Amino acid sequence: MAEPTNSSLVPKLVSVSCTIAVVHDHLLGWDKETGSWLHDSPDMKAFPYGLSITDSAIINGSMEDSNLQDTMSATNFGAGTKEYGDMPPDDLDKWRPWEGTAAPTIFQSGMTVEAAYANSKQNYITIMNINSGMRINFKAFLTGLSDSFKVSWDSTSAYGRMDPIKSFQGTSRSVTLSWDVPAANIEEGVQNLRKFTNFAKMLYPLYTKQGNASSMLAPPMMAVRMTNLVCQGPIGSIRGLTGTLSGFTFSPDLDSGFFEVNDASLLAD
């Protein structure tokens, strides 16, 4: 009778989902007279999906019509400056630039067609830990995408008033992504597990050691990018959307099954 051997299970298909609570890089709000965002920077012109709509003749015309009776003009407000101040072109998201474009061979495992498509079209999901610079990439087999904008109001009831007094508090945004991570072979399945291992690691804070003492260096701030739909900045120079993740779900598809790996060298670093 053969001796039992230890084998590792590698999922053939994993469903993943996560939600990022967006941390906006700029003061958000728009100018009544022009219809433009307050900070007339390339990032704000392209908020939130990489395209500028304020250059549209229809938008500009509607703003001109709405301001015909407005006696306040910003044309002489501050010689040589814009009404709300000008943002220097190099003052864009100082935390960390989204470093260039992806290497053409970012995906080397799996089916040739899907890997080539993801590489050439840059249709993939990138998740980055801002403080460490660690990043992981998944082919964009999307199963769900929702972008939620929520306006918060404080409500105070007052004696004699039928309706409560409403005070504006702020507008928040959260993006939920769901996608599948398939493995065409054992090698790609192992690579996927490594990505999930790093994904989990990125959700924990960074620590620094001094002697026998440890202290937290930075919380797990994240950035997520998926084409122009989950990004910041104009098309052509998009970067990751900054925010905080509440976590992610890792759900292997049991119907698809698992690879049984008995070769320890496949799992070694």
C-alpha positions as CSV (number, residue, x, y, z in Angstrom):
1,M,0.0,0.0,0.0
2,A,1.4,3.4,-1.1
3,E,2.3,5.9,1.6
4,P,-0.1,8.8,1.8
5,T,1.3,12.1,0.5
6,N,0.5,15.6,1.4
7,S,-1.0,17.6,-1.5
8,S,-2.0,21.2,-1.8
9,L,-5.3,22.3,-3.4
10,V,-5.2,25.1,-6.0
11,P,-8.6,26.5,-7.1
12,K,-9.3,26.4,-10.8
13,L,-11.7,29.3,-10.5
14,V,-12.1,32.0,-7.7
15,S,-14.7,34.7,-7.4
16,V,-13.5,37.9,-5.8
17,S,-15.2,41.1,-4.7
18,C,-14.1,44.2,-2.8
19,T,-15.3,47.7,-2.1
20,I,-13.2,50.8,-2.0
21,A,-14.4,53.9,-0.1
22,V,-12.9,56.7,-2.1
23,V,-10.7,59.3,-0.5
24,H,-11.0,62.4,-2.8
25,D,-7.7,64.1,-3.7
26,H,-9.3,67.5,-4.1
27,L,-11.9,69.8,-2.7
28,L,-15.0,68.9,-4.8
29,G,-17.6,71.4,-6.0
30,W,-18.3,73.3,-9.1
31,D,-18.5,76.9,-10.3
32,K,-22.0,78.2,-10.9
33,E,-20.9,80.5,-13.7
34,T,-18.8,78.2,-15.7
35,G,-20.0,74.7,-14.8
36,S,-16.4,73.7,-14.2
37,W,-14.9,72.0,-11.1
38,L,-13.4,74.4,-8.6
39,H,-9.9,73.2,-9.2
40,D,-9.4,73.5,-12.9
41,S,-6.7,70.8,-13.0
42,P,-6.5,67.9,-15.5
43,D,-7.6,65.5,-12.8
44,M,-10.8,67.5,-12.0
45,K,-11.7,68.1,-15.6
46,A,-11.7,64.3,-16.1
47,F,-13.6,63.4,-12.8
48,P,-14.9,60.7,-12.4
49,Y,-14.5,58.6,-15.6
50,G,-11.6,60.2,-17.4
51,L,-13.7,62.3,-19.8
52,S,-14.3,66.1,-19.7
53,I,-17.9,67.1,-20.2
54,T,-17.5,70.8,-19.5
55,D,-16.0,71.3,-22.9
56,S,-19.3,70.4,-24.4
57,A,-21.1,73.2,-26.3
58,I,-24.4,72.1,-24.8
59,I,-23.1,72.3,-21.2
60,N,-21.4,75.7,-21.8
61,G,-24.6,77.0,-23.4
62,S,-26.8,75.9,-20.5
63,M,-24.4,77.5,-18.0
64,E,-24.4,80.8,-20.0
65,D,-28.2,80.8,-20.0
66,S,-28.4,80.1,-16.3
67,N,-26.2,83.1,-15.5
68,L,-27.7,85.8,-17.7
69,Q,-29.3,87.5,-14.7
70,D,-26.3,87.0,-12.5
71,T,-24.8,90.4,-11.6
72,M,-21.7,88.9,-10.0
73,S,-18.9,88.4,-12.4
74,A,-15.6,86.7,-11.7
75,T,-13.8,88.3,-14.7
76,N,-12.1,90.9,-12.5
77,F,-11.6,88.8,-9.5
78,G,-7.9,88.8,-8.8
79,A,-5.6,90.0,-11.6
80,G,-4.1,87.2,-13.5
81,T,-5.7,84.4,-11.4
82,K,-8.7,82.3,-11.6
83,E,-11.5,82.8,-9.2
84,Y,-10.8,79.9,-7.0
85,G,-7.0,79.9,-7.5
86,D,-4.9,77.9,-10.0
87,M,-3.5,74.5,-9.3
88,P,0.0,74.1,-10.8
89,P,0.2,71.2,-13.3
90,D,2.9,69.5,-11.3
91,D,0.8,69.5,-8.1
92,L,-1.1,66.4,-8.9
93,D,-1.6,63.7,-6.3
94,K,1.7,64.0,-4.4
95,W,1.2,60.7,-2.5
96,R,2.8,58.6,-5.2
97,P,2.6,58.7,-9.0
98,W,1.0,55.8,-10.8
99,E,4.2,54.6,-12.3
100,G,4.0,54.7,-16.1
101,T,2.3,52.1,-18.3
102,A,2.3,48.4,-17.7
103,A,4.9,46.1,-19.1
104,P,3.7,44.4,-22.3
105,T,4.1,40.9,-20.7
106,I,2.4,41.5,-17.4
107,F,0.4,38.2,-17.8
108,Q,2.6,35.3,-18.9
109,S,0.5,32.3,-17.7
110,G,-2.9,31.1,-18.8
111,M,-4.4,31.0,-22.2
112,T,-2.5,32.9,-24.9
113,V,-5.6,34.8,-26.2
114,E,-6.8,36.2,-22.9
115,A,-3.2,37.1,-21.8
116,A,-2.5,38.8,-25.0
117,Y,-5.7,40.8,-24.9
118,A,-5.2,41.9,-21.3
119,N,-1.6,42.9,-22.1
120,S,-2.4,44.8,-25.3
121,K,-5.6,46.6,-24.2
122,Q,-4.5,47.0,-20.5
123,N,-7.9,45.6,-19.5
124,Y,-7.0,44.4,-16.1
125,I,-7.6,45.3,-12.4
126,T,-4.6,46.7,-10.5
127,I,-4.6,46.9,-6.7
128,M,-1.9,48.8,-4.9
129,N,-0.8,49.4,-1.3
130,I,0.1,53.0,-1.4
131,N,2.6,53.1,1.5
132,S,4.6,50.1,0.4
133,G,4.2,50.3,-3.4
134,M,3.2,46.6,-3.6
135,R,0.8,46.0,-6.4
136,I,-1.1,43.0,-7.9
137,N,-2.8,42.6,-11.3
138,F,-5.8,40.5,-12.3
139,K,-7.3,40.0,-15.7
140,A,-10.6,41.8,-15.9
141,F,-13.1,39.0,-16.0
142,L,-15.7,41.3,-14.5
143,T,-18.9,39.9,-13.0
144,G,-20.0,43.1,-11.3
145,L,-19.2,46.9,-11.1
146,S,-21.1,49.5,-9.2
147,D,-20.1,53.1,-8.4
148,S,-22.2,54.7,-5.6
149,F,-22.4,58.4,-4.8
150,K,-24.1,59.2,-1.5
151,V,-25.1,62.7,-0.3
152,S,-25.3,63.0,3.5
153,W,-27.6,65.5,5.3
154,D,-28.0,66.2,9.0
155,S,-31.7,66.3,10.0
156,T,-32.8,68.4,13.0
157,S,-36.4,68.6,14.1
158,A,-37.6,72.0,15.4
159,Y,-40.7,72.9,17.4
160,G,-43.5,74.1,15.2
161,R,-41.9,73.0,11.9
162,M,-43.6,70.2,9.9
163,D,-40.3,69.4,8.2
164,P,-36.9,68.9,9.8
165,I,-34.1,71.4,9.1
166,K,-31.6,69.9,6.6
167,S,-27.9,70.7,6.7
168,F,-25.5,69.4,4.1
169,Q,-22.7,67.3,5.4
170,G,-20.9,65.9,2.4
171,T,-20.9,63.6,-0.6
172,S,-19.1,60.3,-0.5
173,R,-18.3,57.7,-3.1
174,S,-17.7,54.0,-3.0
175,V,-16.9,51.5,-5.8
176,T,-17.6,47.8,-5.7
177,L,-15.8,45.4,-8.0
178,S,-16.5,41.7,-8.5
179,W,-14.5,39.5,-10.9
180,D,-13.5,35.9,-11.6
181,V,-9.9,34.6,-11.5
182,P,-9.6,31.5,-13.6
183,A,-6.6,29.2,-13.9
184,A,-5.9,27.5,-17.2
185,N,-3.2,25.3,-15.6
186,I,-1.5,24.5,-12.3
187,E,1.2,27.2,-12.8
188,E,-1.4,30.0,-13.3
189,G,-3.4,28.6,-10.3
190,V,-0.3,28.9,-8.1
191,Q,0.4,32.4,-9.3
192,N,-3.2,33.3,-8.5
193,L,-2.8,32.0,-5.0
194,R,0.3,34.1,-4.6
195,K,-1.7,37.2,-5.6
196,F,-4.4,36.5,-3.1
197,T,-1.7,36.0,-0.4
198,N,-0.3,39.4,-1.2
199,F,-3.8,40.9,-1.4
200,A,-4.4,39.8,2.2
201,K,-1.0,41.1,3.3
202,M,-1.8,44.5,1.8
203,L,-4.8,44.9,4.1
204,Y,-2.7,45.0,7.2
205,P,-0.7,48.0,8.4
206,L,3.0,48.5,8.0
207,Y,5.2,48.2,11.1
208,T,8.7,49.2,11.9
209,K,11.0,47.6,14.5
210,Q,13.3,49.3,16.8
211,G,15.1,46.8,19.0
212,N,12.4,44.6,20.6
213,A,9.6,47.2,20.1
214,S,7.3,47.5,17.1
215,S,5.3,50.5,16.1
216,M,2.8,51.0,13.3
217,L,4.3,53.0,10.5
218,A,1.3,53.4,8.2
219,P,-2.3,52.2,7.8
220,P,-3.3,50.1,4.7
221,M,-4.3,52.9,2.3
222,M,-5.0,51.5,-1.1
223,A,-5.4,52.5,-4.7
224,V,-7.5,50.6,-7.3
225,R,-7.5,51.0,-11.1
226,M,-9.6,49.3,-13.9
227,T,-9.5,51.2,-17.2
228,N,-11.1,54.6,-17.1
229,L,-14.1,53.4,-15.1
230,V,-12.2,53.0,-11.8
231,C,-9.4,55.6,-11.9
232,Q,-8.4,59.2,-11.4
233,G,-7.0,61.5,-14.0
234,P,-7.7,62.0,-17.7
235,I,-7.5,59.2,-20.2
236,G,-3.9,58.6,-21.3
237,S,-2.5,59.3,-17.8
238,I,-5.0,57.5,-15.5
239,R,-3.8,56.4,-12.1
240,G,-5.3,54.4,-9.3
241,L,-8.4,55.6,-7.3
242,T,-7.3,56.3,-3.8
243,G,-9.2,55.0,-0.8
244,T,-9.7,52.4,1.9
245,L,-10.8,48.8,1.4
246,S,-13.1,47.1,3.9
247,G,-11.6,43.8,2.8
248,F,-12.2,41.3,0.0
249,T,-14.0,38.0,-0.4
250,F,-12.2,34.9,-1.7
251,S,-14.7,32.3,-3.0
252,P,-13.3,29.2,-4.8
253,D,-15.8,27.7,-7.2
254,L,-16.4,24.2,-6.0
255,D,-18.0,23.0,-9.2
256,S,-14.9,23.9,-11.2
257,G,-12.8,22.0,-8.7
258,F,-9.1,22.2,-7.8
259,F,-5.7,21.2,-9.0
260,E,-4.0,18.8,-6.6
261,V,-0.3,19.8,-6.4
262,N,2.1,17.2,-5.1
263,D,5.2,18.8,-6.5
264,A,6.6,21.1,-3.7
265,S,8.8,22.9,-6.2
266,L,5.7,24.5,-7.8
267,L,4.8,26.1,-4.5
268,A,8.3,27.2,-3.6
269,D,9.2,30.9,-3.9
